[in-house]
């Protein structure tokens, strides 16, 4: 367990830095597009992006979180509780 801690830290760092980089790129794109496009065109872009974001959220129905919650529970019900350290 102790030997796997550096690997866990490395994976956590990669996940955090990737998420941070994604957010920075998203903000940079918003700034660049707001400077290059007219107000009407940028508004249309934002509206299309909003519709896309809503559809992705609704169509996904939070399936990933549901799988993380229910699949381990179903395995526990079939085999009994497991205690791991």
C-alpha positions, 0 to 999 in steps of 0.5 A: 500500500505504501509503495503505491502512494507515489503512483497515486500522487502522480496520477492525481497530479496528472488528473489535476493538471489536465483539468486545470489546463482544460479550464485555462484553454476554455477561458482563453478560447472564450477571450479570443472569440469574444475579441474576434467575433461580432456581438451577434456572432458571439451570442449565436456561438454561446447559444449553440454551446449552451444548447450543446452543454444542456443536451450532453448533460441530459443525454448522459443522465449522469450515467458515469456516476450511477455506474460508480455507485451501483456496480460496486454495490451489486457486486457486494450483494452477490459476493458479500461484503469485502473489507480491504486495507 
